Amino acid sequence: MEPATSSSFDQAESEKDYERQHLIKKQKRIVESEDDSSGEEDYSDEDDSTTDPSGRGTATTVKESFFVTCLNLIKVTIGGCLPYLPHAWKGLGWSALILLFCTLFVSGYSAILLGRLQTLKARILFSYRDIAGRALSKELSFVVLLIMLIQIYLSICLNLTVISQAFRHFDGSVSIEFSFLICCLIIVGFLILTNLVDVGLIGAFSNLIPYGFPLYMFAANFLGSVPKPDSSDYDFFTQAGAITGNFGVFLFCLSSHYTYPTIKGKMQDPDRWESAIIVSFSIIFLAYSFTGVVSYLAFGQDTMYCALLNFTSDTGAKVLLIMIIVQGLLSLAETLNPFARVIEVYIGINRFSLPTKYLSSFIFRILLVAIAYGIGFSMRNKYGTVTSLLGVTFCCFTTILFPVLCYIYSHWRSSIPFLERLWLIFILLGSAALIIWNLVNNLPVLFGIADDGTPDY
């Protein structure tokens, strides 16, 4: 299963291209003064390291067509989050379609705002941090980067938990500790592989695997390979308590907005960004709806938090399950590499000589896997709650709150029509209310205060 963050951290063509996109600061931009302050980027108008004078993007960026842009948006957004969606129908019934549409609508609108923010001061910006630096301040831009890194790492831990649970289901006698350990060792192996050879082809192939999941569920439901529940297992009305939890799940499945600035920066015609968002999000809505509906028809109230686990008792699905598990572990390794590169810039590993640099980097990345083991193992029976909380805190910030707040701060006095101002305020207040509601419902479960002792998946 691919992490919610996407298979590659920022859709870069290579590590050098990734750094050119300005998601990480180049080493020459890390300045240490005599008072030991360091790491500040120059956001002055004279700095054109991320753009060319025409404001159309960097000279080194490969320009892509409208069609390719839509494909990139769909790829980084859908990914391996599909198995999480069916559980929403378990609590919301068919009204999950309404909540999904509303969440996607607001998310798409936020993506449009990101596109507008990229042209602040008539220059194309290529990362969330650049946008925060222009719209807010240099200090707050670091906070944005920190929140994004926390979101990505927690998503890695969460996906490691689900994959380990699925791995364990192949043999009930295998302990959960052993399952976690094997998955971590596989990730370390992929980390070594991704540093030794070009796995772009492997990664491209593995990204197709999650799409086999809804297709198999369709076959399972309509071809009868999975026993279907009777009609009494289907709900048609919303359970109020499920609204906030599944709002968090939907946001978790729409948490790739931080890659969007780079995707727009590669467009041949950036003026068509809003059209690309409309087309892409329409397709995403259809894909998500299809996945949720056919899973709900196949399993009803027996749908697990990650529907991937519903297939572990079906022999015919185990080949698909193995492929998804392997793809997920590979994606986790691919995500850890650029994630680690960002942190290594700040702690100074990239300044070492080559032998020491590679050894230190390798040890550091193994440490990240070990920490993920500890965090993932601790949430092994609570990853339903963790998914929802992650969605309404960090993912809601990167997907909705950050674009809306930046847009309000930078455009409020000049170019926002009255009705759009009301709409922006409604988004902020509505999101805040749902976040608070979710925290009130789920934090007691996470800390065992309202726990009945059963897994929440």
C-alpha positions in Angstrom: 0.0 0.0 0.0 1.3 3.4 -0.9 1.5 6.0 1.9 -0.9 8.8 1.9 1.8 11.1 1.0 2.4 9.6 -2.6 5.1 7.3 -3.8 7.6 10.1 -4.3 7.9 12.9 -1.9 7.4 15.8 -4.4 7.0 14.2 -7.8 10.6 15.0 -8.7 12.3 13.3 -11.6 15.5 12.6 -9.6 17.2 13.7 -6.4 18.8 16.6 -8.1 15.6 17.7 -9.7 13.9 17.2 -6.4 16.3 19.7 -4.8 15.8 22.1 -7.7 12.1 22.1 -7.0 13.1 23.9 -3.8 11.4 21.6 -1.4 14.7 21.2 0.4 17.2 24.0 0.6 20.4 23.5 -1.3 23.5 23.3 0.9 24.8 26.7 -0.4 21.6 28.3 1.0 22.3 27.1 4.6 24.0 30.0 6.2 25.6 29.8 9.6 26.4 33.1 11.3 28.6 33.8 14.3 25.7 33.6 16.6 25.0 30.0 15.5 21.8 30.9 13.7 21.4 28.9 10.5 19.0 27.6 7.9 17.1 30.7 6.8 16.2 31.1 3.2 16.3 34.4 1.4 12.8 35.3 0.3 13.7 38.7 -1.1 12.6 39.7 -4.5 16.1 39.5 -5.7 16.3 35.8 -5.1 15.4 34.0 -8.3 16.7 30.5 -7.4 13.3 29.0 -7.9 12.1 30.9 -11.0 13.3 32.5 -14.2 12.7 36.2 -15.0 9.6 35.4 -17.0 7.8 34.0 -14.0 6.9 30.8 -16.0 9.0 28.4 -13.9 12.6 27.2 -13.8 14.6 26.7 -16.9 15.4 23.2 -15.7 11.8 22.1 -15.1 10.3 19.7 -17.7 7.1 21.2 -19.1 4.1 18.9 -19.2 0.8 18.9 -21.0 -2.6 19.4 -19.5 -3.3 15.6 -19.8 -0.1 14.6 -18.0 -0.8 17.2 -15.3 -4.2 15.6 -14.7 -2.6 12.2 -14.5 0.0 13.4 -12.0 -2.7 15.0 -9.8 -4.8 11.8 -9.8 -1.7 9.6 -9.1 -0.4 11.5 -6.1 -3.9 11.9 -4.6 -5.4 8.4 -5.0 -2.3 6.2 -4.4 -2.7 3.5 -1.8 -5.4 5.2 0.4 -8.2 3.4 -1.4 -8.5 0.5 1.2 -9.3 3.1 3.9 -12.4 4.5 2.2 -14.9 1.6 2.4 -15.1 1.9 6.2 -16.7 5.3 5.8 -19.8 3.6 4.3 -20.0 1.3 7.3 -20.8 4.3 9.6 -22.3 6.8 7.1 -24.2 4.5 4.8 -25.0 5.9 1.4 -24.8 9.4 2.8 -21.0 8.9 2.7 -21.2 10.0 -0.9 -22.5 13.4 0.3 -19.7 13.9 2.8 -17.1 12.7 0.3 -18.3 15.1 -2.4 -18.3 18.0 0.1 -14.8 17.2 1.3 -13.5 16.8 -2.3 -15.2 20.1 -3.3 -13.5 22.0 -0.5 -10.2 20.2 -1.1 -10.3 21.0 -4.8 -11.1 24.7 -4.1 -8.1 24.8 -1.7 -5.9 23.3 -4.6 -7.1 26.2 -6.8 -6.1 28.7 -4.1 -2.7 27.1 -4.0 -2.4 27.8 -7.7 -3.3 31.4 -7.2 -0.8 31.7 -4.4 2.0 30.4 -6.6 2.1 33.6 -8.5 2.6 35.9 -5.6 4.7 38.9 -6.7 4.4 37.6 -10.3 6.7 34.6 -9.7 6.1 30.9 -9.8 6.7 29.2 -6.4 7.4 25.5 -6.3 6.8 24.4 -2.7 4.6 24.9 0.3 7.4 26.4 2.2 8.1 29.0 -0.6 4.4 29.9 -0.6 4.3 30.3 3.2 7.5 32.4 3.0 5.9 34.8 0.5 2.4 34.9 1.9 3.3 34.8 5.6 6.9 35.0 6.8 10.2 33.1 6.8 9.6 31.9 10.4 6.1 30.5 9.7 7.4 28.8 6.5 9.6 26.6 8.7 6.5 25.7 10.8 4.7 24.7 7.6 7.6 22.5 6.6 7.7 20.9 10.1 3.9 20.1 10.1 4.3 18.6 6.6 7.2 16.4 7.8 5.2 15.2 10.9 2.2 14.3 8.7 4.4 12.3 6.3 6.2 10.4 9.0 3.0 9.6 10.9 1.5 8.4 7.6 4.5 6.1 7.1 4.0 4.7 10.6 0.3 4.2 10.0 0.8 2.4 6.7 3.5 0.2 8.3 0.9 -0.8 10.9 -1.7 -1.8 8.3 0.8 -3.7 6.2 2.1 -5.6 9.2 -1.4 -6.5 10.3 -2.2 -7.7 6.7 1.1 -9.7 6.7 0.2 -11.4 9.9 -3.1 -12.5 8.5 -1.4 -15.0 6.2 -0.6 -17.1 9.2 -2.4 -16.6 12.5 0.4 -18.2 14.4 2.8 -15.4 13.5 3.1 -12.9 16.3 2.5 -9.2 15.5 6.0 -8.4 16.7 7.5 -10.7 14.2 5.2 -9.3 11.5 6.4 -5.8 12.2 10.0 -6.9 12.3 9.8 -8.6 8.9 8.2 -5.6 7.3 10.8 -3.3 8.7 13.6 -5.5 7.4 12.0 -5.5 3.9 11.8 -1.7 4.1 15.5 -1.5 5.0 16.3 -3.8 2.0 14.4 -1.5 -0.3 16.2 1.5 1.2 19.5 -0.1 0.2 18.1 -1.0 -3.2 16.8 2.6 -3.9 20.3 3.9 -3.1 22.1 1.4 -5.4 20.0 1.2 -8.5 17.4 3.1 -10.5 14.0 1.6 -9.4 11.9 4.1 -11.3 10.5 1.3 -13.5 9.7 -0.8 -10.4 8.1 2.2 -8.7 6.0 3.0 -11.8 4.8 -0.6 -12.0 4.0 -0.8 -8.3 2.0 2.4 -8.4 -0.5 0.6 -10.6 -1.1 -2.2 -8.1 -3.5 -0.3 -5.8 -5.9 0.1 -8.7 -6.3 -3.7 -8.7 -7.9 -3.4 -5.3 -11.2 -1.8 -6.4 -11.3 -3.9 -9.5 -11.0 -7.1 -7.4 -13.8 -5.8 -5.0 -16.0 -5.2 -8.0 -15.4 -8.8 -9.1 -15.8 -10.1 -5.6 -19.2 -8.4 -5.3 -20.7 -9.1 -8.7 -19.0 -12.5 -9.5 -19.7 -13.9 -6.1 -16.2 -14.9 -5.0 -16.9 -13.2 -1.6 -20.2 -14.0 0.2 -22.4 -10.9 0.1 -24.2 -9.8 3.2 -28.0 -9.5 3.2 -29.8 -6.2 2.7 -30.1 -5.6 6.5 -26.4 -4.9 6.7 -26.7 -1.8 4.5 -27.5 1.6 6.1 -29.0 4.4 4.1 -28.8 7.2 6.7 -25.9 8.9 8.4 -24.9 8.1 12.0 -24.0 11.4 13.5 -21.0 10.1 15.4 -19.5 8.8 12.2 -19.4 12.2 10.4 -16.3 13.6 12.1 -14.4 10.3 12.1 -14.9 9.8 8.4 -14.3 13.5 7.6 -10.8 12.8 9.0 -10.5 9.6 6.9 -11.4 11.5 3.7 -8.9 14.2 4.5 -6.3 11.5 5.1 -7.0 10.3 1.6 -6.6 13.8 0.2 -3.4 14.7 1.9 -1.1 15.2 -1.2 -1.7 18.9 -1.7 1.9 19.7 -0.8 3.0 18.1 -4.1 0.6 20.3 -6.2 2.9 23.4 -6.4 5.5 21.3 -8.1 3.0 19.8 -10.5 1.7 23.2 -11.5 5.3 24.5 -11.9 5.8 21.8 -14.6 2.7 22.8 -16.7 3.2 24.0 -20.2 0.1 26.3 -19.6 -0.2 27.2 -15.9 -3.3 29.2 -16.7 -5.2 25.9 -17.1 -4.5 24.9 -13.5 -8.1 25.3 -12.4 -9.4 23.2 -15.3 -6.9 20.5 -14.4 -8.1 20.5 -10.8 -11.8 20.2 -11.9 -11.1 17.3 -14.3 -8.8 15.5 -11.8 -11.0 15.8 -8.8 -14.0 14.7 -10.8 -12.2 11.5 -11.7 -10.9 11.1 -8.1 -14.5 11.4 -6.8 -15.6 8.7 -9.2 -12.7 6.4 -8.2 -13.3 6.9 -4.5 -17.1 6.5 -4.8 -16.7 3.3 -6.8 -14.3 1.9 -4.3 -16.5 2.7 -1.3 -19.7 1.5 -2.9 -18.5 -1.9 -4.2 -16.7 -2.6 -0.9 -19.8 -1.8 1.0 -21.9 -4.0 -1.2 -19.4 -6.8 -0.8 -18.9 -6.7 3.0 -21.6 -4.4 4.5 -21.1 -3.9 8.2 -18.2 -6.4 8.2 -16.0 -4.0 6.4 -12.8 -3.5 8.4 -11.1 -0.1 8.8 -8.7 -1.1 6.1 -10.7 -3.2 3.7 -7.4 -4.8 2.6 -7.9 -7.0 5.7 -11.3 -8.3 4.5 -9.5 -10.3 1.8 -7.1 -12.2 4.0 -9.5 -15.1 4.4 -10.1 -15.4 0.6 -7.5 -17.6 -1.1 -8.1 -16.1 -4.5 -7.2 -12.6 -3.2 -3.9 -13.5 -1.5 -1.8 -12.9 -4.7 -3.3 -9.4 -4.9 -2.7 -9.0 -1.2 1.0 -10.0 -1.5 1.4 -7.5 -4.4 -0.2 -4.7 -2.5 2.0 -5.4 0.6 5.2 -5.5 -1.4 4.2 -2.3 -3.3 3.4 -0.7 0.1 6.7 -1.5 1.6 8.6 -0.3 -1.5 6.6 2.9 -1.4 7.4 3.4 2.3 11.1 3.1 1.4 10.8 5.5 -1.5 9.0 8.0 0.7 11.6 7.7 3.5 14.5 8.6 1.2 13.4 12.2 0.3 11.9 12.6 3.8 15.3 11.8 5.3 17.1 14.1 2.8 15.2 17.1 4.1 16.1 16.3 7.8 19.7 15.5 6.9 20.1 19.0 5.4 19.1 20.5 8.7 21.2 18.3 10.9 24.3 18.7 8.7 24.8 15.1 7.4 25.2 16.4 3.9 28.3 18.3 4.8 30.3 15.2 5.7 32.9 13.8 3.3 31.4 11.1 0.9 32.2 7.9 2.9 31.1 9.4 6.2 28.1 11.0 4.5 26.7 7.8 3.0 27.3 5.8 6.2 25.7 8.4 8.4 22.8 8.7 6.0 22.3 5.0 6.0 22.4 4.7 9.8 20.0 7.6 10.1 17.4 6.0 7.7 17.6 2.7 9.6 16.9 4.7 12.8 13.8 6.3 11.1 12.6 2.7 10.3 13.2 1.7 13.9 11.2 4.6 15.3 8.4 3.9 12.8 8.4 0.3 14.3 7.9 1.7 17.8 5.2 4.2 16.8 3.4 1.8 14.5 3.4 -1.0 17.0 2.0 1.2 19.7 -1.0 2.1 17.4 -1.6 -1.5 16.2 -5.1 -1.7 17.7 -5.9 2.0 17.2 -5.0 2.8 13.7 -8.6 3.6 12.9 -8.6 6.4 15.5 -5.1 7.5 14.5 -6.1 7.8 10.8 -9.0 10.0 11.6 -7.0 12.2 14.0 -4.1 12.5 11.5 -6.7 13.5 8.9 -8.3 16.3 11.0 -5.0 17.7 12.4 -2.0 17.6 10.1 -3.8 16.6 6.8 -6.5 19.2 7.3 -3.8 21.8 7.8 -1.9 21.0 4.6 -5.0 20.3 2.5 -7.4 23.1 3.6 -6.3 25.4 6.4 -2.9 26.4 5.0 -4.1 27.4 1.5 -7.2 29.2 2.8 -5.3 31.1 5.6 -2.5 32.1 3.2 -4.9 33.3 0.6 -6.9 35.3 3.1 -3.8 36.9 4.6 -2.3 37.8 1.2 -5.4 38.8 -0.7 -8.0 40.0 1.8 -7.5 43.7 1.3 -7.5 43.7 -2.4 -8.9 41.0 -4.7 -11.4 38.8 -2.8 -15.1 39.4 -3.7 -17.6 39.6 -0.9 -19.3 36.2 -1.6 -15.9 34.5 -1.7 -14.9 36.1 1.6 -18.1 34.6 3.1 -17.2 31.2 1.6 -13.6 31.3 3.0 -14.9 32.2 6.4 -17.4 29.3 6.2 -14.6 26.9 5.3 -12.5 28.0 8.2 -15.3 27.9 10.8 -16.7 24.6 9.4 -13.3 22.9 9.4 -12.5 24.2 12.9 -15.9 22.8 14.2 -15.3 19.4 12.6 -11.8 19.3 14.0 -12.9 20.0 17.5 -15.7 17.6 17.3 -13.4 14.9 16.0 -10.8 15.5 18.8 -13.5 15.3 21.5 -14.7 12.0 20.1 -11.4 10.3 19.3 -8.8 11.6 21.8 -10.5 9.7 24.7 -10.4 6.5 22.6 -6.7 7.0 21.6 -5.7 7.4 25.3 -7.9 4.5 26.5 -10.3 6.7 28.5 -13.3 5.6 26.4 -11.9 2.3 25.2 -14.0 -0.9 25.4 -10.9 -3.1 24.7 -11.7 -4.0 21.1 -9.6 -2.9 18.1 -11.0 0.1 16.3 -10.4 -1.3 12.8 
